[in-house]
Amino acid sequence: MELLIESLEGDIYLAYQVQGKRKAPLLDRHNNPRTFRSLEQVREYCSSETYQSASLLQATAYDEMCGISNAEQSSAVMNLNWF
C-alpha cells in the first residue's frame, strides 16, 4: 500500500491510500476526506500504518503562474522517502 499526498492551495493537503489502481482518501470520523495543514501532520497521522512509499503530488508553479486550465495542468510527483 502506498501513501499519496495531494497539495492544494499551499497549506491544505489531502492524503490517499493507493493499492494498485484503487485510490481511497483518508477519512475523518464523519466519513469526509480528512484535510491536513502540513506534511508533518500527515506523517504523524499515518505513523501507525504500514506503507511501502509516500509521494507528494502538486501542481507546478509554472502552471499556476500562467493560469493554464485544469485540463491542461501538469503535476509534479515527489518521493518523500518516509518509509
Biopython code that builds the backbone (N, CA, C, O; Angstrom):
import numpy as np
from Bio.PDB.StructureBuilder import StructureBuilder

atoms = [
    (1, "MET", "N", (0.846, -1.170, 0.000)),
    (1, "MET", "CA", (0.000, 0.000, 0.000)),
    (1, "MET", "C", (0.898, 1.241, 0.000)),
    (1, "MET", "O", (1.924, 1.282, 0.678)),
    (2, "GLU", "N", (0.495, 2.236, -0.763)),
    (2, "GLU", "CA", (1.253, 3.474, -0.874)),
    (2, "GLU", "C", (0.438, 4.643, -0.313)),
    (2, "GLU", "O", (-0.791, 4.590, -0.256)),
    (3, "LEU", "N", (1.135, 5.682, 0.093)),
    (3, "LEU", "CA", (0.508, 6.902, 0.578)),
    (3, "LEU", "C", (0.759, 8.000, -0.452)),
    (3, "LEU", "O", (1.906, 8.276, -0.804)),
    (4, "LEU", "N", (-0.311, 8.620, -0.930)),
    (4, "LEU", "CA", (-0.213, 9.728, -1.880)),
    (4, "LEU", "C", (-0.807, 10.955, -1.214)),
    (4, "LEU", "O", (-1.946, 10.932, -0.748)),
    (5, "ILE", "N", (-0.032, 12.021, -1.174)),
    (5, "ILE", "CA", (-0.479, 13.275, -0.565)),
    (5, "ILE", "C", (-0.610, 14.309, -1.671)),
    (5, "ILE", "O", (0.321, 14.532, -2.445)),
    (6, "GLU", "N", (-1.777, 14.938, -1.734)),
    (6, "GLU", "CA", (-2.027, 15.955, -2.758)),
    (6, "GLU", "C", (-2.027, 17.335, -2.107)),
    (6, "GLU", "O", (-2.757, 17.576, -1.146)),
    (7, "SER", "N", (-1.213, 18.227, -2.629)),
    (7, "SER", "CA", (-1.117, 19.591, -2.119)),
    (7, "SER", "C", (-2.152, 20.467, -2.817)),
    (7, "SER", "O", (-2.198, 20.538, -4.045)),
    (8, "LEU", "N", (-2.980, 21.131, -2.014)),
    (8, "LEU", "CA", (-3.997, 22.047, -2.531)),
    (8, "LEU", "C", (-3.840, 23.399, -1.847)),
    (8, "LEU", "O", (-3.741, 23.455, -0.621)),
    (9, "GLU", "N", (-3.815, 24.453, -2.586)),
    (9, "GLU", "CA", (-3.811, 25.808, -2.021)),
    (9, "GLU", "C", (-2.736, 26.060, -0.963)),
    (9, "GLU", "O", (-2.996, 26.781, 0.000)),
    (10, "GLY", "N", (-1.582, 25.510, -1.107)),
    (10, "GLY", "CA", (-0.462, 25.839, -0.225)),
    (10, "GLY", "C", (-0.440, 25.104, 1.089)),
    (10, "GLY", "O", (0.485, 24.326, 1.326)),
    (11, "ASP", "N", (-1.427, 25.313, 1.970)),
    (11, "ASP", "CA", (-1.374, 24.668, 3.283)),
    (11, "ASP", "C", (-2.552, 23.737, 3.523)),
    (11, "ASP", "O", (-2.939, 23.508, 4.669)),
    (12, "ILE", "N", (-3.116, 23.205, 2.468)),
    (12, "ILE", "CA", (-4.180, 22.209, 2.578)),
    (12, "ILE", "C", (-3.723, 20.963, 1.828)),
    (12, "ILE", "O", (-3.350, 21.027, 0.656)),
    (13, "TYR", "N", (-3.760, 19.842, 2.517)),
    (13, "TYR", "CA", (-3.317, 18.586, 1.942)),
    (13, "TYR", "C", (-4.391, 17.525, 2.114)),
    (13, "TYR", "O", (-5.045, 17.455, 3.155)),
    (14, "LEU", "N", (-4.570, 16.703, 1.093)),
    (14, "LEU", "CA", (-5.417, 15.518, 1.164)),
    (14, "LEU", "C", (-4.499, 14.314, 1.034)),
    (14, "LEU", "O", (-3.503, 14.366, 0.312)),
    (15, "ALA", "N", (-4.827, 13.234, 1.724)),
    (15, "ALA", "CA", (-4.000, 12.033, 1.668)),
    (15, "ALA", "C", (-4.842, 10.854, 1.196)),
    (15, "ALA", "O", (-6.022, 10.737, 1.526)),
    (16, "TYR", "N", (-4.208, 9.989, 0.419)),
    (16, "TYR", "CA", (-4.888, 8.834, -0.155)),
    (16, "TYR", "C", (-4.073, 7.576, 0.090)),
    (16, "TYR", "O", (-2.842, 7.601, 0.085)),
    (17, "GLN", "N", (-4.783, 6.476, 0.306)),
    (17, "GLN", "CA", (-4.154, 5.161, 0.309)),
    (17, "GLN", "C", (-4.309, 4.627, -1.110)),
    (17, "GLN", "O", (-5.411, 4.600, -1.658)),
    (18, "VAL", "N", (-3.199, 4.204, -1.697)),
    (18, "VAL", "CA", (-3.212, 3.689, -3.061)),
    (18, "VAL", "C", (-2.752, 2.240, -3.037)),
    (18, "VAL", "O", (-1.684, 1.910, -2.522)),
    (19, "GLN", "N", (-3.592, 1.384, -3.613)),
    (19, "GLN", "CA", (-3.233, -0.024, -3.733)),
    (19, "GLN", "C", (-3.628, -0.466, -5.135)),
    (19, "GLN", "O", (-4.807, -0.626, -5.451)),
    (20, "GLY", "N", (-2.602, -0.661, -5.971)),
    (20, "GLY", "CA", (-2.860, -0.967, -7.379)),
    (20, "GLY", "C", (-3.513, 0.237, -8.048)),
    (20, "GLY", "O", (-2.967, 1.340, -8.022)),
    (21, "LYS", "N", (-4.681, 0.022, -8.646)),
    (21, "LYS", "CA", (-5.409, 1.119, -9.285)),
    (21, "LYS", "C", (-6.436, 1.754, -8.355)),
    (21, "LYS", "O", (-7.102, 2.720, -8.725)),
    (22, "ARG", "N", (-6.562, 1.215, -7.157)),
    (22, "ARG", "CA", (-7.528, 1.727, -6.187)),
    (22, "ARG", "C", (-6.910, 2.869, -5.388)),
    (22, "ARG", "O", (-5.837, 2.721, -4.802)),
    (23, "LYS", "N", (-7.598, 4.011, -5.371)),
    (23, "LYS", "CA", (-7.131, 5.203, -4.655)),
    (23, "LYS", "C", (-8.273, 5.649, -3.733)),
    (23, "LYS", "O", (-9.335, 6.053, -4.208)),
    (24, "ALA", "N", (-8.052, 5.576, -2.423)),
    (24, "ALA", "CA", (-9.089, 5.918, -1.455)),
    (24, "ALA", "C", (-8.580, 7.006, -0.519)),
    (24, "ALA", "O", (-7.488, 6.882, 0.036)),
    (25, "PRO", "N", (-9.366, 8.079, -0.338)),
    (25, "PRO", "CA", (-8.917, 9.147, 0.565)),
    (25, "PRO", "C", (-8.956, 8.699, 2.021)),
    (25, "PRO", "O", (-9.772, 7.858, 2.399)),
    (26, "LEU", "N", (-8.070, 9.264, 2.833)),
    (26, "LEU", "CA", (-8.154, 9.051, 4.271)),
    (26, "LEU", "C", (-9.364, 9.838, 4.759)),
    (26, "LEU", "O", (-9.547, 10.996, 4.384)),
    (27, "LEU", "N", (-10.184, 9.216, 5.588)),
    (27, "LEU", "CA", (-11.443, 9.822, 6.008)),
    (27, "LEU", "C", (-11.414, 10.211, 7.473)),
    (27, "LEU", "O", (-10.708, 9.599, 8.274)),
    (28, "ASP", "N", (-12.193, 11.242, 7.824)),
    (28, "ASP", "CA", (-12.337, 11.623, 9.221)),
    (28, "ASP", "C", (-13.464, 10.798, 9.852)),
    (28, "ASP", "O", (-14.002, 9.900, 9.204)),
    (29, "ARG", "N", (-13.820, 11.087, 11.083)),
    (29, "ARG", "CA", (-14.825, 10.273, 11.780)),
    (29, "ARG", "C", (-16.234, 10.426, 11.209)),
    (29, "ARG", "O", (-17.127, 9.653, 11.556)),
    (30, "HIS", "N", (-16.443, 11.415, 10.338)),
    (30, "HIS", "CA", (-17.741, 11.626, 9.693)),
    (30, "HIS", "C", (-17.747, 11.110, 8.255)),
    (30, "HIS", "O", (-18.659, 11.414, 7.487)),
    (31, "ASN", "N", (-16.723, 10.327, 7.892)),
    (31, "ASN", "CA", (-16.550, 9.775, 6.546)),
    (31, "ASN", "C", (-16.375, 10.835, 5.465)),
    (31, "ASN", "O", (-16.733, 10.613, 4.309)),
    (32, "ASN", "N", (-15.831, 11.973, 5.836)),
    (32, "ASN", "CA", (-15.447, 13.017, 4.884)),
    (32, "ASN", "C", (-13.942, 12.939, 4.675)),
    (32, "ASN", "O", (-13.217, 12.522, 5.578)),
    (33, "PRO", "N", (-13.455, 13.339, 3.486)),
    (33, "PRO", "CA", (-12.000, 13.345, 3.287)),
    (33, "PRO", "C", (-11.310, 14.196, 4.361)),
    (33, "PRO", "O", (-11.698, 15.339, 4.604)),
    (34, "ARG", "N", (-10.308, 13.639, 4.983)),
    (34, "ARG", "CA", (-9.570, 14.337, 6.051)),
    (34, "ARG", "C", (-8.591, 15.308, 5.419)),
    (34, "ARG", "O", (-7.848, 14.945, 4.507)),
    (35, "THR", "N", (-8.588, 16.550, 5.904)),
    (35, "THR", "CA", (-7.625, 17.538, 5.422)),
    (35, "THR", "C", (-6.537, 17.724, 6.473)),
    (35, "THR", "O", (-6.762, 17.567, 7.673)),
    (36, "PHE", "N", (-5.359, 18.061, 5.981)),
    (36, "PHE", "CA", (-4.193, 18.277, 6.838)),
    (36, "PHE", "C", (-3.634, 19.656, 6.535)),
    (36, "PHE", "O", (-3.835, 20.172, 5.435)),
    (37, "ARG", "N", (-2.936, 20.264, 7.486)),
    (37, "ARG", "CA", (-2.364, 21.599, 7.322)),
    (37, "ARG", "C", (-0.876, 21.570, 7.001)),
    (37, "ARG", "O", (-0.305, 22.607, 6.662)),
    (38, "SER", "N", (-0.235, 20.409, 7.099)),
    (38, "SER", "CA", (1.190, 20.311, 6.791)),
    (38, "SER", "C", (1.539, 18.868, 6.460)),
    (38, "SER", "O", (0.790, 17.945, 6.778)),
    (39, "LEU", "N", (2.679, 18.689, 5.823)),
    (39, "LEU", "CA", (3.160, 17.343, 5.548)),
    (39, "LEU", "C", (3.503, 16.625, 6.847)),
    (39, "LEU", "O", (3.301, 15.416, 6.960)),
    (40, "GLU", "N", (4.014, 17.350, 7.814)),
    (40, "GLU", "CA", (4.356, 16.748, 9.100)),
    (40, "GLU", "C", (3.098, 16.208, 9.790)),
    (40, "GLU", "O", (3.148, 15.157, 10.430)),
    (41, "GLN", "N", (1.987, 16.910, 9.666)),
    (41, "GLN", "CA", (0.736, 16.443, 10.247)),
    (41, "GLN", "C", (0.284, 15.137, 9.580)),
    (41, "GLN", "O", (-0.211, 14.238, 10.260)),
    (42, "VAL", "N", (0.447, 15.028, 8.280)),
    (42, "VAL", "CA", (0.122, 13.783, 7.573)),
    (42, "VAL", "C", (1.031, 12.664, 8.064)),
    (42, "VAL", "O", (0.574, 11.557, 8.347)),
    (43, "ARG", "N", (2.291, 12.959, 8.161)),
    (43, "ARG", "CA", (3.269, 11.943, 8.594)),
    (43, "ARG", "C", (2.943, 11.416, 9.989)),
    (43, "ARG", "O", (2.977, 10.206, 10.217)),
    (44, "GLU", "N", (2.629, 12.306, 10.916)),
    (44, "GLU", "CA", (2.278, 11.891, 12.277)),
    (44, "GLU", "C", (0.997, 11.057, 12.282)),
    (44, "GLU", "O", (0.916, 10.043, 12.975)),
    (45, "TYR", "N", (0.003, 11.481, 11.513)),
    (45, "TYR", "CA", (-1.277, 10.779, 11.451)),
    (45, "TYR", "C", (-1.101, 9.364, 10.900)),
    (45, "TYR", "O", (-1.790, 8.443, 11.339)),
    (46, "CYS", "N", (-0.203, 9.184, 9.958)),
    (46, "CYS", "CA", (-0.005, 7.899, 9.284)),
    (46, "CYS", "C", (1.096, 7.052, 9.903)),
    (46, "CYS", "O", (1.409, 5.983, 9.378)),
    (47, "SER", "N", (1.684, 7.491, 10.988)),
    (47, "SER", "CA", (2.837, 6.789, 11.558)),
    (47, "SER", "C", (2.512, 5.374, 12.032)),
    (47, "SER", "O", (3.408, 4.533, 12.096)),
    (48, "SER", "N", (1.265, 5.097, 12.361)),
    (48, "SER", "CA", (0.911, 3.762, 12.834)),
    (48, "SER", "C", (0.562, 2.805, 11.697)),
    (48, "SER", "O", (0.374, 1.612, 11.936)),
    (49, "GLU", "N", (0.473, 3.303, 10.480)),
    (49, "GLU", "CA", (0.154, 2.475, 9.319)),
    (49, "GLU", "C", (1.437, 1.953, 8.669)),
    (49, "GLU", "O", (2.523, 2.486, 8.895)),
    (50, "THR", "N", (1.292, 0.911, 7.866)),
    (50, "THR", "CA", (2.425, 0.349, 7.148)),
    (50, "THR", "C", (2.278, 0.673, 5.666)),
    (50, "THR", "O", (1.441, 0.094, 4.973)),
    (51, "TYR", "N", (3.089, 1.592, 5.196)),
    (51, "TYR", "CA", (3.094, 1.989, 3.782)),
    (51, "TYR", "C", (4.440, 1.613, 3.172)),
    (51, "TYR", "O", (5.472, 1.621, 3.845)),
    (52, "GLN", "N", (4.406, 1.286, 1.898)),
    (52, "GLN", "CA", (5.638, 0.966, 1.189)),
    (52, "GLN", "C", (6.348, 2.229, 0.723)),
    (52, "GLN", "O", (7.574, 2.258, 0.618)),
    (53, "SER", "N", (5.560, 3.288, 0.439)),
    (53, "SER", "CA", (6.151, 4.542, -0.026)),
    (53, "SER", "C", (5.191, 5.686, 0.238)),
    (53, "SER", "O", (4.008, 5.477, 0.505)),
    (54, "ALA", "N", (5.718, 6.900, 0.159)),
    (54, "ALA", "CA", (4.919, 8.114, 0.296)),
    (54, "ALA", "C", (5.343, 9.080, -0.806)),
    (54, "ALA", "O", (6.533, 9.258, -1.067)),
    (55, "SER", "N", (4.349, 9.704, -1.453)),
    (55, "SER", "CA", (4.616, 10.647, -2.541)),
    (55, "SER", "C", (3.783, 11.906, -2.354)),
    (55, "SER", "O", (2.696, 11.874, -1.777)),
    (56, "LEU", "N", (4.310, 13.004, -2.850)),
    (56, "LEU", "CA", (3.615, 14.281, -2.819)),
    (56, "LEU", "C", (3.272, 14.678, -4.250)),
    (56, "LEU", "O", (4.147, 14.713, -5.116)),
    (57, "LEU", "N", (2.011, 14.974, -4.494)),
    (57, "LEU", "CA", (1.514, 15.410, -5.797)),
    (57, "LEU", "C", (1.159, 16.887, -5.687)),
    (57, "LEU", "O", (0.364, 17.280, -4.834)),
    (58, "GLN", "N", (1.755, 17.706, -6.559)),
    (58, "GLN", "CA", (1.455, 19.140, -6.519)),
    (58, "GLN", "C", (1.520, 19.728, -7.917)),
    (58, "GLN", "O", (2.278, 19.263, -8.768)),
    (59, "ALA", "N", (0.707, 20.768, -8.143)),
    (59, "ALA", "CA", (0.729, 21.463, -9.423)),
    (59, "ALA", "C", (2.059, 22.188, -9.560)),
    (59, "ALA", "O", (2.626, 22.643, -8.566)),
    (60, "THR", "N", (2.552, 22.295, -10.766)),
    (60, "THR", "CA", (3.811, 23.007, -10.965)),
    (60, "THR", "C", (3.579, 24.505, -10.856)),
    (60, "THR", "O", (2.502, 24.995, -11.197)),
    (61, "ALA", "N", (4.566, 25.223, -10.392)),
    (61, "ALA", "CA", (4.459, 26.676, -10.233)),
    (61, "ALA", "C", (4.225, 27.357, -11.575)),
    (61, "ALA", "O", (3.504, 28.352, -11.642)),
    (62, "TYR", "N", (4.811, 26.846, -12.625)),
    (62, "TYR", "CA", (4.642, 27.422, -13.955)),
    (62, "TYR", "C", (3.167, 27.428, -14.351)),
    (62, "TYR", "O", (2.654, 28.440, -14.830)),
    (63, "ASP", "N", (2.487, 26.302, -14.154)),
    (63, "ASP", "CA", (1.070, 26.207, -14.489)),
    (63, "ASP", "C", (0.240, 27.188, -13.677)),
    (63, "ASP", "O", (-0.671, 27.825, -14.205)),
    (64, "GLU", "N", (0.558, 27.309, -12.390)),
    (64, "GLU", "CA", (-0.188, 28.210, -11.525)),
    (64, "GLU", "C", (0.007, 29.672, -11.942)),
    (64, "GLU", "O", (-0.948, 30.448, -11.929)),
    (65, "MET", "N", (1.222, 30.050, -12.309)),
    (65, "MET", "CA", (1.502, 31.441, -12.669)),
    (65, "MET", "C", (0.914, 31.814, -14.020)),
    (65, "MET", "O", (0.509, 32.959, -14.224)),
    (66, "CYS", "N", (0.862, 30.873, -14.934)),
    (66, "CYS", "CA", (0.382, 31.161, -16.287)),
    (66, "CYS", "C", (-1.123, 31.010, -16.429)),
    (66, "CYS", "O", (-1.682, 31.391, -17.457)),
    (67, "GLY", "N", (-1.787, 30.467, -15.428)),
    (67, "GLY", "CA", (-3.228, 30.341, -15.480)),
    (67, "GLY", "C", (-3.728, 29.312, -16.473)),
    (67, "GLY", "O", (-4.753, 29.524, -17.121)),
    (68, "ILE", "N", (-3.027, 28.210, -16.602)),
    (68, "ILE", "CA", (-3.448, 27.152, -17.510)),
    (68, "ILE", "C", (-4.669, 26.459, -16.921)),
    (68, "ILE", "O", (-4.754, 26.281, -15.706)),
    (69, "SER", "N", (-5.610, 26.068, -17.764)),
    (69, "SER", "CA", (-6.841, 25.424, -17.298)),
    (69, "SER", "C", (-6.531, 24.098, -16.622)),
    (69, "SER", "O", (-5.468, 23.515, -16.835)),
    (70, "ASN", "N", (-7.468, 23.625, -15.804)),
    (70, "ASN", "CA", (-7.282, 22.373, -15.077)),
    (70, "ASN", "C", (-7.028, 21.201, -16.013)),
    (70, "ASN", "O", (-6.254, 20.306, -15.675)),
    (71, "ALA", "N", (-7.663, 21.184, -17.183)),
    (71, "ALA", "CA", (-7.483, 20.086, -18.129)),
    (71, "ALA", "C", (-6.046, 20.032, -18.657)),
    (71, "ALA", "O", (-5.540, 18.954, -18.969)),
    (72, "GLU", "N", (-5.394, 21.183, -18.756)),
    (72, "GLU", "CA", (-4.038, 21.247, -19.294)),
    (72, "GLU", "C", (-2.960, 21.199, -18.216)),
    (72, "GLU", "O", (-1.779, 21.044, -18.528)),
    (73, "GLN", "N", (-3.354, 21.329, -16.956)),
    (73, "GLN", "CA", (-2.391, 21.420, -15.867)),
    (73, "GLN", "C", (-1.569, 20.146, -15.724)),
    (73, "GLN", "O", (-2.093, 19.038, -15.837)),
    (74, "SER", "N", (-0.298, 20.316, -15.477)),
    (74, "SER", "CA", (0.556, 19.167, -15.197)),
    (74, "SER", "C", (0.909, 19.189, -13.720)),
    (74, "SER", "O", (0.892, 20.240, -13.080)),
    (75, "SER", "N", (1.224, 18.039, -13.198)),
    (75, "SER", "CA", (1.556, 17.917, -11.787)),
    (75, "SER", "C", (2.916, 17.263, -11.642)),
    (75, "SER", "O", (3.349, 16.472, -12.480)),
    (76, "ALA", "N", (3.570, 17.618, -10.559)),
    (76, "ALA", "CA", (4.857, 17.016, -10.239)),
    (76, "ALA", "C", (4.651, 16.061, -9.065)),
    (76, "ALA", "O", (3.928, 16.376, -8.120)),
    (77, "VAL", "N", (5.284, 14.906, -9.128)),
    (77, "VAL", "CA", (5.214, 13.923, -8.055)),
    (77, "VAL", "C", (6.604, 13.767, -7.468)),
    (77, "VAL", "O", (7.570, 13.512, -8.187)),
    (78, "MET", "N", (6.698, 13.923, -6.151)),
    (78, "MET", "CA", (7.977, 13.794, -5.449)),
    (78, "MET", "C", (7.898, 12.644, -4.455)),
    (78, "MET", "O", (6.920, 12.518, -3.717)),
    (79, "ASN", "N", (8.929, 11.806, -4.439)),
    (79, "ASN", "CA", (9.022, 10.748, -3.427)),
    (79, "ASN", "C", (9.456, 11.393, -2.113)),
    (79, "ASN", "O", (10.405, 12.178, -2.093)),
    (80, "LEU", "N", (8.775, 11.070, -1.020)),
    (80, "LEU", "CA", (9.073, 11.696, 0.268)),
    (80, "LEU", "C", (10.080, 10.925, 1.118)),
    (80, "LEU", "O", (10.534, 11.444, 2.137)),
    (81, "ASN", "N", (10.440, 9.707, 0.732)),
    (81, "ASN", "CA", (11.429, 8.906, 1.464)),
    (81, "ASN", "C", (11.093, 8.781, 2.955)),
    (81, "ASN", "O", (11.980, 8.891, 3.802)),
    (82, "TRP", "N", (9.825, 8.554, 3.271)),
    (82, "TRP", "CA", (9.413, 8.396, 4.658)),
    (82, "TRP", "C", (9.494, 6.953, 5.124)),
    (82, "TRP", "O", (9.705, 6.688, 6.308)),
    (83, "PHE", "N", (9.328, 6.033, 4.209)),
    (83, "PHE", "CA", (9.223, 4.609, 4.580)),
    (83, "PHE", "C", (10.300, 3.804, 3.898)),
    (83, "PHE", "O", (10.376, 2.589, 4.085)),
]
sb = StructureBuilder()
sb.init_structure("model")
sb.init_model(0)
sb.init_chain("A")
sb.init_seg("    ")
for serial, (resi, resn, name, xyz) in enumerate(atoms, 1):
    if name == "N":
        sb.init_residue(resn, " ", resi, " ")
    sb.init_atom(name, np.array(xyz, "f"), 0.0, 1.0, " ", f" {name:<3s}", serial, name[0])
structure = sb.get_structure()
